[in-house]
Amino acid sequence: MIKDFKAFIMRGNVVDLAVAVIIGAAFGAIVTSLVNDVVMPPIGLALGKVDFSNLYVNLSGTHYDSLQAAKEAGAPTIRYGVFLNALINFIIIAFVVFMMVRMVSKLRREQKADQAPPAMTKECPYCASSIGVKAVRCPHCTSQL
């Protein structure tokens, strides 16, 4: 059973998937930091010094000075600022993935274009002369192909 598990783990697809998941998690952390620490502060400043992560709707009817105070009191809240941050995270990640897929597709198209076109000739099995692919009779030895 251990031998089968080792064979399963060492297959190329499993290792590739594991690497992709690890890199994706790290990339997600980078994008989250980009949104929370770089993108949102200038947007919040432009909108009147608003911190999006603290935007919420209090459903309890009691006034709280901050989201943290409402959470500590156990008040039900709709944290739409956190949702906006997550939405911007998603848009940035989706755009980066789109650009990567586009780049890979372009590289594959270029690689296909660089490949040699299919052979237009073949070799006669009888006299080893070069003849056209569509030929049914060799022009050199007149053999039926």
N, C-alpha and C positions, 0 to 999 in steps of 0.2 A: 504494500500500500504506500509506503514511503517512497519507493522507486517511482510509482505512478504519479504521486504528488509532485516529486522533483521534476519529472518529465513535463507535467502540466505547467508548472511555474516557469520552467526554462524555455517554453515555447516563445517565439518572437512576439506574438500578439499580446501575450500577458505582460511581458516585460515592457513593451511599448506603451501599453495602457497604463501601467503603474507609473512610468516616467511622466506620461501626459497628465495624470491626476496630480502628481506632486508638483509639477511645474504650474498646472492650472491653479492649484491652491495658493502657491506663492504669488502668482500673477494676480489672483483675486485680492490678496492682501495689499499688493502694491496699488492696485486700482482703488481700493477702498481708502487707502491713505491719500492717494491723489485727490479723490473727490472730497474727503473730509478735511484735509489739511491744505490743499492748494486751490481747488475749484470753488468750493462753497464759501470760504471766507470773503473773497472779493465780491461774489454775488450777494452775500448777506450785507456787506458794507454798502454796495450800490443800492440795496433795497432798504437802507436805513438802519444799519447795524443789527440785522436779524441773524440769530444763530439758528439755522434750520433744524439742528438736532434737538432744540428745545421747543419747537413748535408743537402744540398739542391742543386738543379739545378736552376739557374736563367734563365728564358725564355725571359727576356726583352733585353738581350745583354748588359745592363749597369752593371758595377761592383759595388757590395756592400760588405762591410767588414763582415757583419754578416746576419743571417737570419732575425734578428729583424730589421735591417736597411732596408732590402729588403721589409719586411712586412709594415713598416712605410711608405715607398715610394710607396706602392701599386703595386710593381712589381709582375708579375705572377711567381710563383715558384713551383717546384716539391720538396716536403719535404720528401725525401726518408729516412732520419734519423728517423723522427717521425714514418714513416711506419715500419721501422725495430724494433723500440721499441714496437709498437703495435703487430707486429708479434711475438716477443719474449714473450710479455704478453700472447698472445693467446696460444702459445705452453706450457707455464708454467701452465696456467689455465686448458688446455685440459689434461695435464699429471696428475694434481692433481685430476681432476674429474674422469679420468680413474682409478687412484689408489683407490679413494673412492668407485667407482662402483665395482671394483674388491674385495675390502674388504667386502662390503655389500653382494656380491654374495657368498663369502667364508663363511660368517657368516650364511647366509640362508642355504647353503649346510650342514654346521655343525649342524644347528638346525634341519634340516630334518633327518640327521643321528641319532640325539639324540632321535627322536620320536620313540615310541614303534612300532614294526612291526604290521601289521594287525593281528587281532585275528585269531587263527587257530582252535578255537573251538566255538561252540554256545550252547545255552541251549535248551533242548527239551521242547517244549511248554506243553507237557502232563505230564512228570514226573520230570522235572526240572533237569535232569542229564546233565552233560557236554558231548557233542558229537562233532565229527569232522564237520567242516564247509561244506564239500562236502557230508555228509551223507544224504541219502534219507529215511532211516528207523532208528529209535532209537534202539541201541543194548540192551538197558535196558528194555524198555517197549514194544518194537517191533511196535511202532506206525509209521504209514506212515507220513512222513514230507512233 
